[in-house]
Amino acid sequence: MTPSPAPRRSKLPARYAAFVMPLVLSVLMTFVVSAISTLRSLGPTPAFIATWPATWGISWLVAFPVLLAVLPLVRKIVALAVEAPSSS
């Protein structure tokens, strides 16, 4: 008996990239920054494990909408600082 192939996962359409990129970025950045700041504040204790998930959640709830709001400004600043690729 041959195993059936795993179902292919389809990707989101390209139009969602402007939403998915800040979503992933905000999850990863708040995950790391909240872990570091909570660990620095509480130390490697059971209180850290108990506190950090809520701290991360609150920081993500703030960071994601802020990132969506400032991303157009960030793109403009980057365009001023970085030379556009040459079209050849």
VOLUM-608055 format. One record per residue (C-alpha): residue in three letters; residue number from 1; x, y, z. Coordinates in Angstrom, 2 decimals. Layout:
! residues N
<'ala', NUM, <X, Y, Z>>
...
! end
This chain:
! residues 88
<'met', 1, <0.00, 0.00, 0.00>>
<'thr', 2, <1.43, 3.34, -0.99>>
<'pro', 3, <0.87, 6.31, 1.27>>
<'ser', 4, <-1.23, 9.07, -0.18>>
<'pro', 5, <0.69, 12.27, -0.89>>
<'ala', 6, <0.35, 15.07, 1.60>>
<'pro', 7, <-2.09, 17.74, 0.46>>
<'arg', 8, <-0.42, 20.78, -1.05>>
<'arg', 9, <-0.77, 23.93, 0.94>>
<'ser', 10, <-1.63, 26.86, -1.19>>
<'lys', 11, <-0.10, 30.24, -0.62>>
<'leu', 12, <-1.96, 33.45, 0.00>>
<'pro', 13, <-2.34, 35.76, -2.98>>
<'ala', 14, <0.38, 38.40, -3.38>>
<'arg', 15, <-2.05, 41.17, -2.43>>
<'tyr', 16, <-1.86, 39.97, 1.19>>
<'ala', 17, <1.90, 40.54, 1.47>>
<'ala', 18, <1.41, 44.10, 2.76>>
<'phe', 19, <-0.54, 42.63, 5.70>>
<'val', 20, <1.35, 39.37, 6.29>>
<'met', 21, <4.85, 40.93, 6.38>>
<'pro', 22, <4.05, 43.34, 9.26>>
<'leu', 23, <2.13, 40.55, 11.01>>
<'val', 24, <5.11, 38.19, 10.98>>
<'leu', 25, <7.56, 40.98, 11.77>>
<'ser', 26, <5.53, 42.20, 14.75>>
<'val', 27, <5.10, 38.67, 16.14>>
<'leu', 28, <8.82, 37.90, 15.94>>
<'met', 29, <10.06, 41.26, 17.20>>
<'thr', 30, <7.67, 41.51, 20.15>>
<'phe', 31, <8.40, 37.88, 21.02>>
<'val', 32, <12.12, 38.59, 21.34>>
<'val', 33, <11.94, 42.09, 22.86>>
<'ser', 34, <9.30, 41.19, 25.45>>
<'ala', 35, <11.26, 38.08, 26.42>>
<'ile', 36, <14.46, 40.07, 26.91>>
<'ser', 37, <12.82, 42.89, 28.87>>
<'thr', 38, <10.76, 40.54, 31.05>>
<'leu', 39, <13.79, 38.32, 31.70>>
<'arg', 40, <15.87, 41.36, 32.58>>
<'ser', 41, <13.18, 42.60, 34.93>>
<'leu', 42, <12.26, 39.33, 36.66>>
<'gly', 43, <15.27, 37.13, 36.06>>
<'pro', 44, <15.11, 33.45, 35.10>>
<'thr', 45, <12.44, 32.59, 37.64>>
<'pro', 46, <9.03, 30.91, 37.54>>
<'ala', 47, <7.58, 34.44, 37.60>>
<'phe', 48, <9.18, 35.00, 34.18>>
<'ile', 49, <7.40, 31.96, 32.72>>
<'ala', 50, <4.11, 33.08, 34.28>>
<'thr', 51, <4.41, 36.73, 33.22>>
<'trp', 52, <6.03, 36.67, 29.80>>
<'pro', 53, <3.14, 35.34, 27.64>>
<'ala', 54, <0.81, 38.12, 28.81>>
<'thr', 55, <3.57, 40.69, 28.38>>
<'trp', 56, <4.20, 39.46, 24.85>>
<'gly', 57, <0.49, 39.54, 24.01>>
<'ile', 58, <0.07, 43.12, 25.18>>
<'ser', 59, <3.18, 44.28, 23.35>>
<'trp', 60, <2.02, 42.58, 20.14>>
<'leu', 61, <-1.44, 44.16, 20.40>>
<'val', 62, <0.24, 47.55, 20.43>>
<'ala', 63, <3.05, 46.81, 17.96>>
<'phe', 64, <1.04, 45.36, 15.10>>
<'pro', 65, <-1.29, 48.32, 14.50>>
<'val', 66, <1.58, 50.75, 15.05>>
<'leu', 67, <3.65, 48.87, 12.48>>
<'leu', 68, <0.78, 48.99, 9.98>>
<'ala', 69, <0.46, 52.74, 10.56>>
<'val', 70, <4.16, 53.63, 10.27>>
<'leu', 71, <5.15, 51.26, 7.48>>
<'pro', 72, <4.37, 53.74, 4.67>>
<'leu', 73, <6.56, 56.36, 6.38>>
<'val', 74, <9.34, 53.81, 6.88>>
<'arg', 75, <9.20, 52.90, 3.18>>
<'lys', 76, <9.60, 56.59, 2.26>>
<'ile', 77, <12.56, 57.01, 4.61>>
<'val', 78, <14.21, 53.89, 3.20>>
<'ala', 79, <13.61, 55.14, -0.35>>
<'leu', 80, <15.41, 58.38, 0.57>>
<'ala', 81, <18.35, 56.51, 2.07>>
<'val', 82, <18.75, 53.62, -0.39>>
<'glu', 83, <19.40, 53.91, -4.08>>
<'ala', 84, <16.72, 52.33, -6.26>>
<'pro', 85, <17.84, 49.30, -8.25>>
<'ser', 86, <18.81, 50.09, -11.80>>
<'ser', 87, <16.52, 48.67, -14.45>>
<'ser', 88, <18.63, 46.85, -17.02>>
! end
